[in-house]
Amino acid sequence: MARATIMRPVVLLADEPTGNLDRASGKEVVGLLEGLNASGVTLVVVTHDPQLGQRARRQIHMVDGRIDTDEVSPQ
């Protein structure tokens, strides 16, 4: 996380950012990512974790390499 954010990127790509973490560490990472997003950083998160995915305002679901759904939830 530190290396990815040290240069204050405009966009951050996160591939399974909580994949190999215990629950407490995963919550900490999610908090950091949401803080970055609140400060204006665009996040692109790829995950198989439905709980993490549901936190996103926009969700794009892919099936067999193709977009299945693209939904924006009101927040």
Residue pairs with C-beta under 8 A, 6 or more apart in sequence:
1 29
1 32
4 12
4 14
5 12
5 36
5 41
8 41
9 41
10 40
10 41
10 42
11 41
11 42
11 43
11 44
12 33
12 36
12 41
12 42
12 43
12 44
13 44
13 46
14 33
14 43
14 44
14 45
14 46
15 46
16 46
16 47
16 48
16 49
17 29
17 30
17 33
17 45
17 47
17 52
18 25
18 26
18 29
18 30
18 47
18 49
18 52
19 47
19 48
19 49
21 29
30 52
30 55
33 43
33 45
34 55
36 43
37 43
43 56
45 52
45 53
45 56
47 53
53 59
57 72
57 73
57 75
58 70
58 71
58 72
58 73
59 69
59 70
59 71
59 73
60 67
60 69
60 70
60 71
61 67
61 68
61 69
61 70
62 68
